Amino acid sequence: MNAVAAATAMVLGGLSTAANADLLITEYIEGGGFNKAIEIYNSGDAAQSLNGYKLVRYKDGATTTTDMVAFTDQEIPAKGILVVRHTDAVLNLDSSVTAMIGGLQQNGTDAVGLLNGDTVIDIVGAVPTPKDWGKDVTLRRKSTSGSMVAKDTFDENDWTSQPKDTVDGFGCIGEDACTFVVEPGVLLITEYVEGGSYNKAIEVSNVGGSTLNLDGSEYKLAIYFNG
């Protein structure tokens, strides 16, 4: 490879991380107790492996990183979301949301970064971080085109602030609470027996997408007697 080609390769290599930065942090919570979580979004049109990626914190305003979560086999589908949560976080996630347990330790004076190797892909919080800047708060990334871009320096204009322990936005992007489509419950008779003596039974199955409370609804089995 000649000198010009080598220089070109170096420039392209330097640009590749930013050009392919489809992963970004879209929600942050540091709330009561261990209510700590980070939402990661894949804005790209292809699934993204998280091999080599990690979540770090800049502890207590430090300018160096401390690892919190190292990803291995995780993958986020195109336009998909992964919620990383402390094992004791109370998020009330919808069953459709993909989540994993991670050793999150941000304490409100820590910026949190998403790194690929040692390269900062995206970050929430300034470095160094002002004391208690991110304490007792939920931060949601705005859904505007200028904000939905991974950045290696924090821009507070990209974020909206929600009250302590607000968790209804985890699992979707944007400033508003998530709205998930709930498939209704559907009851069917799936088996019938009328046998010898009193060998009689009816099997009822819920083949829908949500639980049905038979006690609280006007369901009943009826017989059309003798035709």
C-alpha positions in Angstrom: 0.0 0.0 0.0 1.5 3.4 -1.0 1.5 6.4 1.3 -1.6 8.0 -0.2 -3.6 4.8 0.0 -2.5 4.3 3.6 -3.5 7.8 4.6 -6.8 7.4 2.9 -7.4 4.1 4.8 -6.5 5.8 8.1 -9.0 8.7 7.4 -11.8 6.3 6.4 -11.1 4.2 9.5 -11.3 7.2 11.7 -14.7 8.1 10.2 -16.2 4.7 10.3 -17.2 4.8 14.0 -19.2 8.0 13.7 -20.7 7.0 10.3 -22.0 3.8 11.8 -23.1 5.1 15.1 -26.6 3.7 14.9 -26.7 2.9 18.7 -27.6 5.7 21.1 -28.9 6.1 24.6 -32.5 7.3 24.6 -33.5 7.1 28.2 -31.8 7.4 31.6 -33.2 7.0 35.1 -31.5 7.5 38.5 -34.3 7.3 41.0 -35.1 6.0 44.5 -33.2 3.0 45.8 -31.8 1.0 43.0 -34.1 2.4 40.3 -31.4 2.7 37.7 -31.8 1.9 34.0 -30.5 2.9 30.6 -32.4 2.5 27.3 -30.4 1.8 24.1 -31.9 2.3 20.7 -30.7 1.0 17.3 -31.7 3.6 14.8 -30.2 1.7 11.9 -31.9 -0.5 9.2 -30.0 -3.7 10.2 -29.6 -5.6 13.5 -26.6 -4.4 15.5 -24.4 -6.7 17.6 -23.3 -5.3 20.9 -20.1 -7.3 21.0 -17.4 -5.0 22.2 -19.8 -2.4 23.5 -20.1 -1.4 27.2 -21.8 1.1 29.5 -19.5 3.1 31.7 -19.8 5.9 34.2 -17.6 8.9 34.9 -17.8 8.4 38.7 -18.4 11.4 40.9 -17.4 13.9 38.2 -14.3 12.0 37.1 -12.9 12.4 33.6 -11.9 8.7 33.3 -14.3 5.8 32.9 -15.4 3.0 35.2 -17.0 0.0 33.5 -20.5 -1.0 34.5 -21.9 -3.3 31.8 -19.9 -5.2 29.2 -22.0 -6.6 26.4 -21.2 -10.0 24.8 -23.9 -11.9 22.9 -26.6 -9.2 22.9 -28.1 -7.9 19.6 -30.6 -5.1 19.0 -32.8 -5.5 15.9 -33.3 -2.7 13.4 -35.3 0.1 15.1 -35.2 -2.0 18.3 -34.7 -1.2 21.9 -32.8 -2.8 24.8 -33.4 -1.7 28.3 -30.5 -2.3 30.7 -31.7 -2.3 34.3 -30.4 -2.8 37.8 -31.6 -6.1 39.2 -33.8 -4.3 41.8 -35.1 -1.5 39.5 -38.9 -1.3 39.3 -39.8 -0.3 35.7 -43.1 -2.1 35.1 -41.9 -2.9 31.6 -44.4 -4.2 29.0 -43.9 -7.9 28.1 -42.9 -6.9 24.6 -39.8 -4.9 25.8 -36.4 -6.6 25.6 -34.5 -6.1 28.9 -31.4 -7.4 30.6 -29.9 -7.1 34.1 -26.7 -5.0 34.3 -24.5 -3.7 37.1 -25.7 -0.1 36.8 -24.3 2.1 39.6 -24.8 5.7 38.4 -25.4 7.9 41.4 -26.5 11.2 40.0 -23.0 12.8 39.8 -21.9 10.3 37.1 -22.2 10.8 33.3 -23.0 7.6 31.6 -21.4 6.6 28.3 -21.9 4.0 25.7 -18.5 2.9 24.4 -17.3 0.6 21.6 -14.0 -0.5 22.9 -12.5 2.8 24.2 -14.4 5.0 21.7 -17.3 7.0 23.1 -20.3 6.4 20.9 -22.9 8.3 23.0 -23.1 9.9 26.4 -25.7 11.4 28.8 -24.2 13.9 31.2 -21.3 16.4 30.9 -17.7 15.4 31.7 -16.8 16.3 34.4 -20.3 15.9 35.8 -21.7 18.6 38.1 -22.7 17.2 41.6 -26.2 15.7 41.7 -26.8 16.7 38.0 -28.5 13.4 37.2 -29.9 12.5 40.7 -33.6 11.6 41.2 -34.6 12.2 37.6 -35.6 10.4 34.4 -34.2 11.8 31.2 -35.8 11.1 27.8 -34.1 11.9 24.5 -36.2 14.1 22.2 -37.4 12.5 19.0 -36.3 15.3 16.6 -33.8 14.4 13.9 -31.1 16.6 15.4 -31.4 15.0 18.8 -31.7 11.3 17.6 -28.1 11.2 16.7 -25.3 9.6 18.8 -22.9 12.2 20.2 -19.7 11.8 22.0 -20.3 15.1 24.0 -23.5 15.8 25.9 -26.0 18.3 24.7 -28.7 19.0 27.2 -30.9 20.4 24.5 -31.4 16.9 23.2 -33.2 15.8 26.5 -36.3 16.3 28.5 -36.5 15.9 32.2 -39.2 13.8 34.0 -40.0 13.6 37.8 -38.2 11.1 40.0 -39.0 7.4 39.3 -41.0 8.1 36.1 -40.7 4.8 34.2 -43.6 4.8 31.7 -41.3 5.8 28.8 -39.0 2.8 28.9 -39.5 0.6 25.8 -40.2 3.3 23.2 -38.4 6.4 21.9 -39.6 10.0 22.3 -40.6 12.3 25.1 -44.0 10.8 25.8 -45.1 7.7 27.8 -45.2 4.5 25.8 -48.5 3.2 24.4 -48.5 -0.5 23.8 -51.1 -2.3 21.7 -52.8 -4.9 24.0 -54.3 -7.7 22.1 -57.7 -8.6 23.7 -58.5 -11.9 25.3 -60.5 -14.3 23.2 -62.4 -17.2 24.8 -63.2 -20.3 22.8 -64.7 -23.7 23.7 -61.9 -26.1 22.8 -63.2 -29.4 24.0 -66.5 -31.1 24.8 -67.3 -34.4 26.4 -70.7 -36.1 27.1 -70.0 -39.7 28.1 -71.3 -42.4 30.4 -73.2 -41.4 33.5 -72.0 -37.9 34.6 -68.9 -37.8 32.4 -69.5 -34.4 31.2 -66.9 -31.6 30.7 -66.3 -28.4 28.7 -62.8 -27.0 28.2 -62.6 -23.2 27.7 -59.4 -21.6 26.4 -58.2 -18.0 26.2 -56.4 -17.7 22.8 -56.0 -13.9 23.0 -53.2 -11.7 24.0 -54.2 -10.7 27.5 -55.7 -12.1 30.7 -59.4 -12.3 31.1 -61.0 -12.2 34.6 -64.0 -14.5 34.4 -65.2 -13.5 37.9 -65.4 -9.8 36.9 -67.1 -10.4 33.5 -70.5 -11.7 32.5 -69.3 -15.0 31.1 -71.4 -18.1 31.5 -71.9 -21.6 30.1 -75.5 -22.1 28.9 -77.3 -25.2 27.6 -79.9 -25.2 24.9 -81.9 -28.0 26.5 -83.6 -30.6 24.3 -83.1 -28.5 21.2 
